[in-house]
């Protein structure tokens, strides 16, 4: 079984079929809310630590079928059923893309 580092945020994954959406599972977090259908508030994102930012950012990619190349990514998210080996080819929606950019900017500034 794959391990996902939760930190102090609670992760809720709801099957997308339950919501009538044929897309990936919903990724909702206690502090920042759902990341696939709304932009994360910069103030809320700033409350997350480096581990949490990593988990949220890569959870977005994992939910869209990214095949992780690093041992850490493979251990935390797995590659079962993955489709995309190039992050640039992963079909992110506009919210997900904006959230990844925000998280990356915070990670870069903090040196995560």
C-alpha positions as CSV (number, residue, x, y, z in Angstrom):
1,X,0.0,0.0,0.0
2,X,1.3,3.4,-0.9
3,X,2.0,5.9,1.9
4,X,0.9,9.6,1.6
5,X,2.3,12.1,4.0
6,X,-0.6,14.0,5.4
7,X,1.1,16.4,7.9
8,X,-1.5,18.4,9.7
9,X,-3.9,18.7,6.8
10,X,-6.6,16.2,6.4
11,X,-7.0,14.8,2.9
12,X,-10.4,13.6,1.6
13,X,-10.5,11.8,-1.6
14,X,-14.0,11.2,-2.9
15,X,-14.6,9.0,-6.0
16,X,-15.5,11.3,-8.9
17,X,-18.1,8.8,-10.0
18,X,-20.1,9.6,-6.9
19,X,-20.2,13.3,-7.9
20,X,-21.2,12.4,-11.4
21,X,-17.9,13.7,-12.7
22,X,-16.0,11.4,-15.0
23,X,-12.7,13.1,-14.1
24,X,-10.2,12.3,-11.3
25,X,-11.0,11.8,-7.7
26,X,-11.6,14.9,-5.7
27,X,-8.7,16.2,-3.7
28,X,-10.0,18.2,-0.7
29,X,-7.9,19.4,2.2
30,X,-8.9,20.8,5.6
31,X,-7.0,24.1,5.3
32,X,-7.1,24.9,1.6
33,X,-10.3,23.2,0.4
34,X,-10.7,21.3,-2.9
35,X,-7.9,21.9,-5.4
36,X,-9.5,20.7,-8.6
37,X,-12.4,23.1,-8.8
38,X,-11.2,26.3,-7.2
39,X,-8.1,28.4,-6.8
40,X,-6.3,28.0,-3.4
41,X,-6.2,31.2,-1.4
42,X,-2.5,32.4,-1.2
43,X,-3.0,33.1,2.5
44,X,-4.2,29.5,3.1
45,X,-1.4,28.1,1.0
46,X,1.1,30.0,3.1
47,X,-0.1,28.1,6.2
48,X,1.2,24.8,4.7
49,X,4.6,23.5,5.4
50,X,7.0,22.1,2.7
51,X,5.8,18.5,3.1
52,X,2.2,19.5,2.8
53,X,2.9,21.6,-0.2
54,X,4.6,18.7,-1.8
55,X,1.7,16.4,-1.0
56,X,-0.9,18.8,-2.4
57,X,1.1,19.6,-5.6
58,X,1.9,16.0,-6.4
59,X,-1.6,14.8,-5.4
60,X,-2.9,17.0,-8.2
61,X,-0.5,15.3,-10.7
62,X,-1.2,11.8,-9.3
63,X,-5.0,12.3,-9.6
64,X,-4.5,13.1,-13.3
65,X,-2.4,10.1,-14.1
66,X,1.2,11.3,-13.7
67,X,3.9,8.5,-13.6
68,X,6.3,9.5,-10.8
69,X,10.0,9.1,-11.6
70,X,11.4,9.6,-8.1
71,X,11.4,7.1,-5.3
72,X,9.6,9.5,-3.1
73,X,6.8,10.1,-5.5
74,X,6.4,6.4,-6.3
75,X,6.4,5.6,-2.6
76,X,3.9,8.3,-1.6
77,X,1.6,8.2,-4.6
78,X,2.4,5.0,-6.6
79,X,2.3,4.6,-10.3
80,X,-0.6,2.2,-10.6
81,X,-2.7,3.1,-13.6
82,X,-0.5,6.1,-14.5
83,X,-0.5,7.4,-18.0
84,X,1.7,10.4,-18.4
85,X,5.5,10.4,-18.0
86,X,5.9,14.1,-18.9
87,X,4.4,16.6,-16.4
88,X,3.8,19.1,-19.2
89,X,1.5,16.5,-20.8
90,X,-0.7,15.9,-17.7
91,X,-4.2,17.3,-18.5
92,X,-4.6,19.8,-15.7
93,X,-7.6,22.1,-15.6
94,X,-7.2,25.8,-15.1
95,X,-7.7,25.6,-11.4
96,X,-5.2,22.8,-11.0
97,X,-2.6,24.6,-13.1
98,X,-3.0,27.8,-11.1
99,X,-2.7,25.9,-7.8
100,X,0.4,24.1,-8.9
101,X,2.0,27.4,-9.9
102,X,1.1,29.0,-6.6
103,X,2.5,26.0,-4.7
104,X,5.7,26.0,-6.7
105,X,6.2,29.7,-6.1
106,X,5.9,29.2,-2.4
107,X,8.2,26.1,-2.5
108,X,10.8,28.0,-4.4
109,X,10.7,31.0,-2.1
110,X,11.0,28.8,0.9
111,X,13.7,26.5,-0.6
112,X,11.5,23.4,-0.1
